[in-house]
Amino acid sequence: MKTFALVFILVIVTAVIFGTVSAANTTPIYPGMGGAPKEILTNMYPTVKDNTEIMGFIRECGVGSWHEEQMDAEYKSAHLAPANSCGKQLVFSIRKSVGRGDPLQIASVWIIGANETWSHSMEPVYHSQFTGDRTAPLPPGGTGDVTNIFVAGIVIAFAIIGVGYIAIHHRRS
């Protein structure tokens, strides 16, 4: 019984540690970034003001809060929660390889239900186009949050080790 309790505590502590690291993976607020969420958003991404889908959402729903998530080395996503109960939320992908004022900074825009979880497989309401015959690539397929997969793998590994250890220990008894 002591062995089972030890393994259980070890699994819980590991999950809490990696869960804390995963939860801390949000956009930091730097000194001087104070102000309303909309002003902070438009200061960081000036091209938001030129995107009709994003500005339409802001006019209808406002910006209650927003945060960024890493997608991969080339893209990150911004997630906007409404300031009112409009029943929607907005997600847009951001190219990190272009300048702040570049119109191609915003790659795609998704408007989803308030209770939906965003997935890259959803159809965007906006997708930027390069001039000429080249089209902008869609952001990569996954959300890029490897930390959650890592945490799940560690927890499963510890659980398997714990069950194996308990089984071996009971055979000896």
N, C-alpha and C positions, 0 to 999 in steps of 0.2 A: 504494500500500500504506500509505503514511503517513496518507493521508486516511481510509482505512478504520479504521486503528488509533485515530485521533483521534476519529472518530465513535463507535466502540465504547466507548472510555474515557468519553466524554461521556454516553452512554446509561447505562453502569454507575454512574457517579458520581451522576447524577440519580436513578436507582432507589434507590441506597443512602440518599441524603438524604431522599427522601420515604418510604422504608420505615422509617427511623429515627423520623420524625415520627409515622407510623402506629403503630409499636410503642409509642411513649411515651403513647398515648392510652388509658391504663388508670387505674384508681382510685388516687389518691395515698394514701399512708399518712401521716397527720398526727401530730405529736407527741401523746402521750397515747393513741394508738390501739393500743398494744401489747397483747398477750394472744393467747389462742387464737382461731383464725378464727371459731369459733361465737360466742364472746362479742362479738367485734367486730361480726359480722353482726347479732346480736340487739340490740346497743346502738344501731347505726345504724338498724335497722328493727325497732322493738319489736313491730309487728304480726305479725312472723314467728312469734312464740310462739303466736299464736291461729290460725294456718293449719294445718289438720290434714295437708294434703299435704306441706308443707315440713317440719313437725316429724316426720312419719312417715319422710321421707327421711333427716333428720338422725339419728333413732334407729337406723335400719337401716344407714346408710352413713357417718355422721359427716360432718364438714366438713374436708376436707384443705386446701382453699384456695378462695378465691372472688374474683371481680373484677366490675366493672361495665362496661357499654358503653352509649354514648349511642345511643338509638333515634331520637328527634326532640326537638322543643322540649318536648313534654308527657311523654314516657316515657323511662326508661332500663331496662336489663335487668341483673339480677344472675345470674352463672353460678357454680354451686357444684360443685366437684369433690369426689368422695368421699374420706374418710380411709382407707377400706379398699377391697378389691377386689369391691365389690358389683355392679359392671358397669353402674352407672347414673350419670347426672349430672342436675342440676336447674337449670332456668332459670326466673326469675320476672320479670315486668315490674312496674315501679314508677311510679306516678303522681307527678310532681314537684309538682303543684299542690295536693296535700293535705298536712296536717301529719304529723309523724312517728308520732303515735299514732292516726291516723285509720284505721279498719278498711278503708277503701276504698283505702289506699295500694298494696296489692298487687292488681294488675289481673288477671293471669293467671299460671298455673304450668304448666310443661312438665317432664315427666320423660322423659328420652331415654337411649338406650344410651351406654355409656362412649366408644365410638368414633364416635358420630354427631356431626354438626355441626348445631347448632340453626338452624332456619328458622322464620320467623313462620307459614308455611303449615302447620306441624304442629298437630295438634289438642291444645289445652291440657287438662290433667286438672282444672284449676280455673279458673273465670272469675267475678270478683266481680259482684254485682248491687247496684244502688242500691235503696233502699227505694221503694215505690210502683211505678208502671208504667214508670219509666225504667230502661233497662239500661245498664250501663257499656260504652262502646265498646271494642272490641278495639284493642290498640296497632296502629300503622300497619304496612303490609305489608312494608316493607323493614327491613333491619337498621340502616339509617341511616349506615353507615360510608362516607361520601362520599370519605374520604381514599384508600381502596383504589382506587376508581374513578378518582379524579384521578391517582394514581400510574400506573395502567395506561394512561390516556390520554396522559400525558406520555411514557412510555416508547415507546408506539406512534408518537406524533408524531415523536419524535426518530429512531426507526428509519426512518420514511418519509422524513424530511428527509435522513437519512444515505444511504439507498439512492438517493434522487434526486440528491444531490450527487455521489455516486460515479458514477452513470450519466452525468451531464452532464460530469464531469471525464474519463471514459474516452472520450466522444465527441470531445472536443477533442484528445485525444492521437492 
